[in-house]
Structure formats: C-alpha cells, structure tokens
C-alpha cells in the first residue's frame, strides 16, 4: 500500500506541472489495485474530459470486471471493438475474448482470438520486424492457453511453437515453455531452452531462464528442483508482477497449500492481472480460483 501511495503522489505532482492523460491512466490503475472505485471513477472522468474516450472505456471495462459487473465490462469491450480506430477495435476484441475465457467459454474466446490473430498476420507470415511482433506472439500464446483449457493439446503446442517462432524474447519463452511442459512436448521445450543460452545475465533474462528450466524439470518429474528454479525466478521478477507462474508450479508439484496462498488472491482480487489483461493468460482469474478449489 505504501508503494502505491508514493506512486500516486508522484503522478499528482507531475500533473501539477503538465496535464497528461497517461498520468490519469496510471492513477486509475493505482486506484484499481486498491479497489478504490472513487479513484477509478475520477480517472475515467478526467480521461473523458481530455477526449480520451477509448482509454476511459478500457478502464471502465477492467474496473467492471474487477467488481464482477460482467454486463458493464462486456458493454465497454463491445464499444471498443466497434471503434473506427483499428488498434482500439482490436483491443476491444481481445477484451471480449478475455471476458469469455473468464466465464469458461473457451470456444468463444478461441474464435475471437483467432480473428485477432488473422488481423495481425494478414500475409500469413507473422515473422517480420514491426510494432506488433510481440503482440502477435502473445496472441498465439493466448490461443494456446485457451486450447489447453479446452483439452486440445495439439493446438496448444502448435500455438506455443508459433509464438516462439515469432518473437523468442524473455517474456514469450517462459509462457511458451509452460504450454509445452503441460502438453508433454519435451523436444520443443528443449529447443526453446537452447534459445536462452546467449541471453545476458540481467534479472529479467535470468528469471525467464529459471522459469524455463523449471518447466523442463516439472516435465521430468523433478519437482523439488523445479520449484527451486521457480522460487529463484520469483526473487528476480519486479515486485508487483502477478505470481501465477509460481502458484501453478506449486500446484503441478502437488504442493496445494502453497499454491493456494498465491493463486487464491489472484482469483479473488482480479485487479493485479487485469491491469494489463492483454498480457496475461486468458481466464487466469477463473483458472486460479478453480485450482484452489481442486477443480483443475
């Protein structure tokens, strides 16, 4: 709580110097983390005043989901999906898919995400430099996770491989490794692991490498060694990052009480994973809740 208050004070001081709409987005996100609806509403009003209607709708959508107000969340996502701006329309479709996933409608989520993937890869060859390269890879990972939830492991592996092919960066590879591990594709997982050998020793790269090692160890049933690697990654990732990777690793290692300590707050609070939901697993709040209830 102290860190969010300190961050809020900094953004408010910045606004005293110059009014930027991005500062209101940041203040709204901090309020969302604190479950301070009045602060979220204030940020939305200021965004609307500054004619940032799409940003305001996106914040309304995320805030409504955190409050479990699905009709409002769906309405705002639909409004974004109908935007004349292609990027905002695409973002609205992604939010629609994520909301479907959080309701367990994996087929609907997959259909929407597949449409988004096609819009991002109009030539059919997504591997080229460009601002959407990482986003393309994240969409492939999202499709893979949805397929895994729907018990379609072959598609999950296919999408994980495609994500690695598009953009094998330290944010993409650990997630692809998760899908490859839970789907028992040790050969491709080893190839992904090999890609990390030339990485620098910076914390993000070390954390990602540790997660990938952990996924391979879990696949080899070396549970204690795997957990040790995931715990090491947890010490390297920035504070405030969703820790679902560690909670899910505990669950897969049969350490349910330790898994619940991490996964239950993610499922109940929702705010942390829905600050930037486009870069989290689709339906992650639902999955964490079901995991703690023993339904997965």
C-alpha positions as CSV (number, residue, x, y, z in Angstrom):
1,X,0.0,0.0,0.0
2,X,2.9,2.4,0.8
3,X,4.3,2.0,-2.6
4,X,1.1,2.7,-4.4
5,X,0.6,5.9,-2.3
6,X,4.1,7.0,-3.1
7,X,3.5,6.4,-6.8
8,X,0.2,8.3,-6.6
9,X,1.9,11.3,-5.0
10,X,4.5,11.3,-7.8
11,X,1.8,11.3,-10.6
12,X,-0.2,14.0,-8.9
13,X,2.9,16.2,-8.7
14,X,3.6,15.6,-12.3
15,X,0.0,16.7,-13.1
16,X,0.6,19.9,-11.4
17,X,3.4,20.6,-13.9
18,X,1.6,19.4,-17.0
19,X,-1.6,17.6,-17.6
20,X,-1.0,14.3,-19.4
21,X,-3.8,11.8,-20.0
22,X,-1.3,9.0,-19.3
23,X,-1.0,10.2,-15.7
24,X,-4.7,9.7,-15.2
25,X,-4.4,6.2,-16.6
26,X,-1.7,5.5,-14.0
27,X,-3.7,7.0,-11.2
28,X,-6.7,4.9,-12.3
29,X,-4.6,1.8,-12.3
30,X,-3.3,2.5,-8.8
31,X,-6.9,3.1,-7.6
32,X,-7.9,-0.2,-9.2
33,X,-5.2,-2.1,-7.3
34,X,-6.5,-0.6,-4.1
35,X,-10.1,-1.3,-5.0
36,X,-10.8,2.4,-4.7
37,X,-13.8,2.9,-7.1
38,X,-14.0,6.6,-6.4
39,X,-10.4,6.9,-7.6
40,X,-11.1,4.9,-10.7
41,X,-14.2,7.0,-11.5
42,X,-12.2,10.2,-11.1
43,X,-9.6,8.9,-13.6
44,X,-12.3,7.9,-16.0
45,X,-13.9,11.4,-15.8
46,X,-10.6,13.1,-16.4
47,X,-9.9,10.8,-19.4
48,X,-13.3,11.7,-20.9
49,X,-12.6,15.4,-20.2
50,X,-9.4,15.1,-22.2
51,X,-11.2,13.4,-25.1
52,X,-9.5,10.0,-24.4
53,X,-12.8,8.1,-24.8
54,X,-11.2,4.8,-25.7
55,X,-8.8,4.9,-22.7
56,X,-11.8,5.7,-20.5
57,X,-13.8,2.7,-21.9
58,X,-10.9,0.4,-21.4
59,X,-10.6,1.4,-17.8
60,X,-14.3,1.1,-17.3
61,X,-14.2,-2.4,-18.7
62,X,-11.4,-3.5,-16.5
63,X,-12.9,-1.9,-13.4
64,X,-16.2,-3.5,-14.1
65,X,-14.7,-7.0,-14.4
66,X,-12.8,-6.5,-11.1
67,X,-16.1,-5.6,-9.4
68,X,-17.7,-8.7,-11.1
69,X,-20.0,-6.5,-13.1
70,X,-19.8,-8.6,-16.3
71,X,-22.6,-6.8,-18.2
72,X,-20.8,-3.5,-17.9
73,X,-17.5,-5.0,-18.8
74,X,-18.9,-6.7,-21.8
75,X,-20.7,-3.5,-22.9
76,X,-17.5,-1.4,-22.8
77,X,-15.5,-4.1,-24.5
78,X,-18.1,-4.2,-27.3
79,X,-17.9,-0.4,-27.6
80,X,-14.1,-0.6,-28.0
81,X,-14.5,-3.4,-30.6
82,X,-16.7,-1.1,-32.6
83,X,-14.1,1.7,-32.7
84,X,-13.2,3.2,-36.0
85,X,-9.5,3.1,-34.9
86,X,-8.2,-0.4,-35.9
87,X,-5.9,-0.7,-32.9
88,X,-8.6,0.2,-30.4
89,X,-11.1,-2.2,-32.2
90,X,-8.5,-5.0,-31.9
91,X,-8.0,-4.2,-28.3
92,X,-11.8,-4.4,-27.7
93,X,-12.0,-7.8,-29.4
94,X,-9.1,-9.0,-27.1
95,X,-11.0,-7.8,-24.1
96,X,-14.1,-9.6,-25.3
97,X,-12.1,-12.8,-25.7
98,X,-10.7,-12.5,-22.2
99,X,-14.1,-11.9,-20.7
100,X,-15.4,-15.1,-22.5
101,X,-12.5,-17.0,-21.1
102,X,-13.1,-15.8,-17.6
103,X,-16.6,-17.3,-17.9
104,X,-15.3,-20.6,-19.1
105,X,-16.5,-20.0,-22.7
106,X,-13.2,-21.3,-24.2
107,X,-14.7,-21.9,-27.6
108,X,-15.9,-18.3,-28.0
109,X,-12.6,-17.0,-26.6
110,X,-10.7,-19.1,-29.2
111,X,-12.9,-17.8,-32.1
112,X,-12.4,-14.2,-31.2
113,X,-8.6,-14.6,-30.6
114,X,-8.3,-16.4,-33.9
115,X,-9.9,-13.4,-35.7
116,X,-7.5,-11.1,-33.9
117,X,-4.5,-13.2,-35.0
118,X,-5.7,-13.1,-38.6
119,X,-5.9,-9.3,-38.4
120,X,-2.4,-9.1,-37.1
121,X,-1.0,-11.5,-39.6
122,X,-2.7,-10.5,-42.8
123,X,0.0,-12.0,-45.0
124,X,0.0,-15.3,-43.2
125,X,3.7,-14.9,-42.3
126,X,3.9,-13.1,-39.0
127,X,7.7,-13.2,-38.7
128,X,9.0,-9.8,-39.6
129,X,10.0,-6.7,-37.7
130,X,7.3,-4.3,-36.6
131,X,5.5,-2.8,-33.6
132,X,3.0,-5.7,-33.4
133,X,5.6,-8.5,-33.3
134,X,5.4,-9.1,-29.6
135,X,1.7,-8.7,-29.6
136,X,1.4,-11.4,-32.3
137,X,3.3,-13.8,-30.1
138,X,1.2,-13.0,-27.1
139,X,-2.0,-13.7,-29.1
140,X,-0.5,-17.1,-30.1
141,X,0.2,-17.9,-26.5
142,X,-3.4,-16.9,-25.6
143,X,-4.7,-19.2,-28.2
144,X,-2.5,-21.9,-26.9
145,X,-3.7,-21.5,-23.3
146,X,-7.3,-21.5,-24.4
147,X,-6.7,-24.7,-26.4
148,X,-5.1,-26.3,-23.4
149,X,-8.0,-25.4,-21.2
150,X,-10.3,-27.0,-23.8
151,X,-8.1,-30.2,-23.7
152,X,-6.8,-29.6,-27.2
153,X,-3.1,-30.2,-26.5
154,X,-2.1,-30.5,-30.2
155,X,-3.3,-26.9,-30.9
156,X,-1.8,-25.6,-27.7
157,X,1.6,-27.0,-28.7
158,X,1.2,-25.6,-32.3
159,X,0.4,-22.1,-30.9
160,X,3.3,-22.2,-28.5
161,X,5.7,-23.2,-31.2
162,X,4.4,-20.3,-33.4
163,X,4.9,-17.8,-30.5
164,X,8.5,-18.9,-30.2
165,X,9.0,-18.6,-33.9
166,X,7.5,-15.1,-34.0
167,X,9.4,-13.5,-31.1
168,X,11.5,-15.6,-28.7
169,X,12.0,-12.9,-26.1
170,X,12.2,-13.3,-22.3
171,X,8.6,-12.6,-21.9
172,X,7.4,-15.0,-24.5
173,X,9.6,-18.0,-24.0
174,X,8.6,-18.8,-20.4
175,X,5.0,-18.8,-21.3
176,X,5.6,-21.0,-24.3
177,X,7.6,-23.3,-22.1
178,X,4.6,-23.6,-19.7
179,X,2.4,-24.8,-22.6
180,X,5.0,-27.2,-23.9
181,X,5.5,-28.6,-20.4
182,X,1.9,-29.2,-19.5
183,X,1.4,-30.7,-23.0
184,X,4.4,-33.0,-22.6
185,X,6.4,-31.7,-25.6
186,X,9.9,-32.1,-24.2
187,X,11.6,-31.9,-27.6
188,X,10.3,-28.4,-28.5
189,X,10.8,-27.3,-24.9
190,X,14.4,-28.2,-25.1
191,X,14.7,-26.2,-28.3
192,X,13.2,-23.3,-26.6
193,X,15.6,-23.8,-23.7
194,X,18.5,-23.7,-26.1
195,X,17.5,-20.3,-27.3
196,X,18.3,-18.8,-23.8
197,X,22.0,-19.7,-23.9
198,X,23.0,-16.5,-25.4
199,X,21.0,-14.3,-23.1
200,X,22.7,-11.8,-20.8
201,X,22.7,-12.1,-17.0
202,X,20.2,-9.3,-16.4
203,X,17.5,-10.1,-13.9
204,X,14.6,-10.4,-16.4
205,X,16.6,-12.8,-18.5
206,X,17.8,-14.8,-15.5
207,X,14.2,-15.1,-14.2
208,X,12.9,-16.2,-17.6
209,X,15.7,-18.8,-17.9
210,X,14.9,-20.1,-14.4
211,X,11.2,-20.5,-15.3
212,X,12.1,-22.4,-18.5
213,X,14.4,-24.7,-16.5
214,X,11.6,-25.2,-14.0
215,X,9.2,-26.2,-16.7
216,X,11.6,-28.8,-18.1
217,X,12.2,-30.2,-14.6
218,X,8.5,-30.5,-13.9
219,X,8.1,-32.4,-17.1
220,X,10.9,-34.7,-15.9
221,X,9.1,-35.1,-12.6
222,X,12.0,-33.4,-10.7
223,X,9.5,-31.5,-8.6
224,X,11.7,-30.1,-5.8
225,X,14.4,-29.0,-8.3
226,X,11.7,-27.4,-10.4
227,X,10.2,-25.5,-7.5
228,X,13.7,-24.2,-6.5
229,X,14.1,-22.7,-10.0
230,X,10.7,-21.1,-9.9
231,X,11.4,-19.6,-6.5
232,X,14.6,-18.2,-7.8
233,X,12.7,-16.6,-10.7
234,X,10.3,-15.1,-8.2
235,X,13.1,-13.3,-6.5
236,X,14.2,-11.7,-9.7
237,X,11.0,-10.5,-11.3
238,X,9.8,-7.0,-10.4
239,X,7.7,-6.6,-7.3
240,X,4.0,-6.4,-8.1
241,X,4.2,-8.8,-11.0
242,X,1.4,-11.5,-10.9
243,X,2.9,-14.7,-9.4
244,X,0.6,-17.1,-11.1
245,X,3.6,-18.9,-12.7
246,X,4.8,-19.8,-9.2
247,X,1.4,-20.8,-7.9
248,X,0.7,-23.0,-10.8
249,X,4.1,-24.6,-10.4
250,X,3.3,-25.4,-6.8
251,X,0.0,-26.9,-7.9
252,X,1.6,-29.1,-10.5
253,X,4.2,-30.2,-8.0
254,X,1.4,-31.3,-5.6
255,X,2.0,-28.6,-3.1
256,X,-1.6,-27.4,-2.9
257,X,-1.4,-25.3,0.3
258,X,1.5,-23.2,-1.1
259,X,-0.3,-22.9,-4.4
260,X,-3.5,-21.7,-2.7
261,X,-1.6,-18.9,-0.9
262,X,-0.6,-17.4,-4.3
263,X,-3.5,-18.4,-6.5
264,X,-6.4,-17.5,-4.3
265,X,-5.7,-13.8,-4.1
266,X,-5.3,-13.7,-7.9
267,X,-8.7,-15.3,-8.4
268,X,-10.5,-13.2,-5.7
269,X,-8.9,-9.8,-6.2
270,X,-8.6,-9.8,-10.0
271,X,-7.1,-6.3,-10.1
272,X,-3.4,-7.3,-10.5
273,X,-4.0,-9.5,-13.6
274,X,-6.4,-7.0,-15.1
275,X,-4.1,-4.0,-15.0
276,X,-2.8,-5.2,-18.3
277,X,-5.0,-8.2,-19.1
278,X,-3.9,-8.4,-22.7
279,X,-0.6,-9.8,-21.5
280,X,-1.9,-12.4,-19.0
281,X,-3.3,-15.8,-19.6
282,X,-6.9,-15.7,-20.8
283,X,-9.2,-16.7,-17.9
284,X,-6.4,-16.6,-15.4
285,X,-8.6,-15.5,-12.5
286,X,-11.0,-18.3,-13.2
287,X,-8.2,-20.8,-13.5
288,X,-6.6,-19.7,-10.2
289,X,-10.0,-20.0,-8.4
290,X,-10.7,-23.4,-9.8
291,X,-7.2,-24.5,-8.9
292,X,-7.6,-23.6,-5.3
293,X,-11.0,-25.4,-5.2
294,X,-9.4,-28.5,-6.7
295,X,-11.3,-28.4,-9.9
296,X,-8.3,-28.4,-12.2
